[in-house]
Amino acid sequence: MLHLLWRHEQTDLYGQYSTYSEHFQAIHHNLAEKISEYKPFAAEINQAQEMLETADAQQQWDLLAPGV
């Protein structure tokens, strides 16, 4: 889902197919190409995700117990 542009689940993710699986099988090769574009940046993406998760946890603790 991260590599496929979509806004409306019913129209964009299903497409002209009756299931998500059918749609995936039809666009599998295009998705593999798109994923390979991002693969060299996997370490940076993982680091950014970890920072976001850590920052969110810290913010939640600050809201729960401010000043502690």
C-alpha positions as CSV (number, residue, x, y, z in Angstrom):
1,M,0.0,0.0,0.0
2,L,2.9,2.3,0.5
3,H,4.1,2.0,-3.1
4,L,0.7,2.4,-4.7
5,L,-0.9,5.8,-4.9
6,W,-4.5,5.6,-3.6
7,R,-7.1,7.8,-2.0
8,H,-10.3,5.8,-2.0
9,E,-10.2,2.2,-0.8
10,Q,-13.0,0.9,-2.9
11,T,-12.1,2.5,-6.2
12,D,-8.3,2.7,-6.0
13,L,-7.3,-0.4,-4.1
14,Y,-9.8,-2.7,-5.6
15,G,-9.5,-1.1,-9.0
16,Q,-11.5,-3.1,-11.6
17,Y,-11.0,-6.3,-9.6
18,S,-13.3,-8.0,-7.1
19,T,-10.5,-8.6,-4.5
20,Y,-7.4,-7.0,-3.3
21,S,-5.5,-10.2,-4.1
22,E,-6.5,-10.0,-7.8
23,H,-5.5,-6.4,-8.0
24,F,-2.1,-7.2,-6.4
25,Q,-1.5,-10.0,-8.8
26,A,-2.2,-7.7,-11.7
27,I,0.2,-5.0,-10.6
28,H,2.8,-7.1,-8.8
29,H,5.5,-6.4,-11.4
30,N,5.0,-2.6,-11.2
31,L,5.1,-2.8,-7.4
32,A,8.4,-4.7,-7.5
33,E,10.0,-2.1,-9.7
34,K,8.8,0.7,-7.3
35,I,10.0,-1.1,-4.3
36,S,13.4,-1.6,-5.8
37,E,13.7,2.2,-6.2
38,Y,13.4,2.7,-2.4
39,K,15.5,-0.3,-1.4
40,P,18.9,1.6,-1.4
41,F,17.3,4.0,1.2
42,A,16.0,1.3,3.5
43,A,18.4,2.1,6.4
44,E,17.4,5.8,6.4
45,I,13.7,4.9,6.2
46,N,14.1,2.5,9.2
47,Q,16.0,5.1,11.2
48,A,13.3,7.8,10.5
49,Q,10.5,5.3,11.5
50,E,12.4,4.5,14.8
51,M,12.8,8.2,15.5
52,L,9.1,8.8,15.0
53,E,8.2,5.9,17.2
54,T,10.5,7.0,20.0
55,A,9.5,10.6,19.7
56,D,5.8,9.6,19.9
57,A,6.5,7.5,23.0
58,Q,8.4,10.3,24.7
59,Q,5.5,12.7,23.9
60,Q,3.0,10.3,25.4
61,W,5.0,10.0,28.6
62,D,5.3,13.8,28.8
63,L,1.5,14.1,28.5
64,L,1.0,11.3,31.1
65,A,3.4,12.6,33.7
66,P,4.6,16.1,32.9
67,G,7.7,17.2,34.6
68,V,8.8,13.7,35.6
